[in-house]
Amino acid sequence: MAFLLRKNVSVAGHRVLYVNEKGPGGLAGLVPFLDVVTAVDGEALDDTAKSLAAMMSQRVEKRVELTVYNLKTRALRKTFIVRGAPQSQSQSRPHVRG
């Protein structure tokens, strides 16, 4: 999903919709509705070819660098997340839309 930020500037990535405060996203400081994940371990995300869920499923229980753009502050930052092994099929999908 691409977001138009201001004239001739846009950012592509996956918008964070939900964060469990005690989960990996909360510990990484992700902010629901305002954060857009733009890259995983330096590999840019886009809304056509790359899926955040697929990239994260290959990195279970590993430290992963996320590049995140905040729509409110209009600032890009890097944070780290460690996704644990899913406990069930319903919990294996990250809560992001892209």
N, C-alpha and C positions, 0 to 999 in steps of 0.2 A: 504494500500500500504506500503510495506516495502522498506527501503532505506539502501543500503550497505554504511556505512560511512568510514570504513577502515577495515583492515583485522580482520575478526571474530566479527565485531561490526555492528549491524543494529538497526534501529528504525522503529517501526510500528506506523502508524497513518494516518491522512488525511492532504494532502498538501494544503496549502492556495493558491488559484489561482488568486483571485481578492479581493481587499479591497477598499471600498468607504471610502476615507479619513475622511469624516464627519460622517460616520456611526459607528455602534458599533465596528466593527473590526478595523477601523482606530483609534478610541478612545482607543482601547485596545493595540494599537501598533503592530498589526499583519503586517507582511511583505510578500507581494505576492511572490510566487515561492521559497522563502527561508525558510519560516516557515512551520513546520509540527505540527499539533495539535495531541498530543499523549495521552491526558487524559482530561476528563470533570469531574469536581468535584471529582478528585482523582480516577475516574473509567477509567482504561486503554482502549484505542481504539485499535482495530486490523482491519485487512482488510477482515475478514470473518464474524464475528458474530455481531459486533456492528456498527451502523451507526451514524455518527456525526449529520446528519440532524435529525434523529429520537430522539437522546438524547437532542438536542437543542429545538426541537418542544415541549418537555415536560417541558421546562424551560423558556417559554415566559415571559418577563417582570420580570425575577428574575436575581439576581446577580450570575454569574456562574464563577467558577475558571477553567481556561484553563491551561494545562501544554503544553508548546510549545518548540520544538527543532528547532534551527536555523541552517540550513545546511552550511551557510558561517562561522559563528563563532564557530560552533560545541558546542553550549552552550544550556543548558536546562533552561527555566525560567517559572515562573508562572505569569499569568496576569488575569484580571477580565473583563468580558463582560456582558452587559445586552442587550439581544435581545428583541427588541420591537415586538409588535403584527404586523403580516403581513398586508399590505394594500391591497394586491391582491394575487391571487394564484401564479402569475409569480414572486412575490417578496418573497415568503415564503420559497424558497430553498436557503440555504447558498451556496456561490460560492466556494465549495471545492470539491476535488476529492479524493476518498478513495477506 
